[in-house]
Amino acid sequence: MLYLDTKDDSYELIPASPNMKPYKIAIFFSGLEHNLASSKFNMRVDECRSAAYALKAFSGMEYGKYPDTYLRDVPYEIYLEYKDKLPENWAKRAEHWYTEFQRVQKGAEAWRQGDIEAYGKLSFESGYSSIYNYETGSPELKKLYEIMLDTEGIYGGCFSGAGFKGCCMALIDPAYEETILDKV
């Protein structure tokens, strides 16, 4: 696994633990190619940035030497204190961002420990938050996600979005590969 910190471009290669159960990566194509240019994705990014500005203003935080503000610059505790003052969409976008950050931290640790079930659960939680807090995904990708949730042998997964041309990815137990492929 590649653990990448985009704030400072540091990274860590985390090998699969020898204790990890067997797994394969499955990619399920929705049949649709999606283009971010025609979506509201950039608006959601702007809503995250607006939430960061508002949280800084509510809390009296300094803006610092950089004119741009991002949620990574605002501590989670400030979000928790002031989230009820944000417009609903801004709060949902911020909720996704903060909880996704936490899931990444927990996911890296689960991978280090070889706990594929915990890692998979976090992947499913990421998919849920992407759908309901960030409000992304086509109906076809959401349906694939729902099918994956209900399929025995899938440790976890989420949709990959426009960058991967309308696909869902999943970590699967190889013992269930045939039945997973048939069902999905």
Secondary structure by P-SEA (a helix, b strand, c coil): cccccccccccccccccccccbbbbbbbbccbbbbccccaaaaaaaaaaaaaaaaaaaaccccccccccccccccaaaaaaccccccaaaaaaaaaaaaaaaaaaaaaaaaaacaaaaaaaaaaaaaaaaacccccccaaaaaaaaaaaacccccccccccccccbbbbbbccccaaaaaaaac
